[in-house]
């Protein structure tokens, strides 16, 4: 699912809860030449 408005050079997540642990995040970087998607990063909340 895309994060609405997450189009800047950095993004700060809202406070995470234990229920968020295991969520996957990826970044899509694009310009006039094309785009590339990162590998998934897994969020771990302790």
MOURWO-V592525 format. One record per residue. RES is the residue in one letter. OMEGA is omega in whole degrees, -180 to 180 (999 if undefined). BURIAL is # if it has 9 or more other C-alpha atoms within 8 Angstrom, else .. D_FIRST is the distance of its C-alpha to the first C-alpha in Angstrom with 1 decimal. Layout:
BEGIN
RES,OMEGA,BURIAL,D_FIRST / RES,OMEGA,BURIAL,D_FIRST
END
This chain:
BEGIN
X,177,.,0.0 / X,177,.,3.8 / X,-178,.,6.5 / X,177,.,9.2 / X,-179,.,12.4 / X,-175,.,11.7 / X,-179,.,14.0 / X,-179,.,17.1 / X,178,.,18.8 / X,180,.,17.7 / X,176,.,15.2 / X,-180,.,16.3 / X,170,.,14.2 / X,179,.,15.6 / X,-179,.,18.1 / X,176,#,16.8 / X,177,.,18.4 / X,179,.,19.4 / X,179,.,16.8 / X,-178,#,14.1 / X,-178,#,16.1 / X,178,.,14.7 / X,180,.,11.0 / X,177,.,10.0 / X,174,.,9.3 / X,-180,#,10.0 / X,172,.,11.5 / X,179,.,12.1 / X,-178,.,15.6 / X,173,.,17.3 / X,-176,.,20.7 / X,-178,.,23.2 / X,-179,.,23.8 / X,-180,.,20.4 / X,177,.,17.3 / X,180,.,16.6 / X,179,.,13.7 / X,168,.,14.7 / X,177,.,15.0 / X,171,.,12.8 / X,-179,.,14.2 / X,179,#,14.5 / X,175,#,15.0 / X,178,.,18.4 / X,-179,.,19.7 / X,999,.,23.5
END
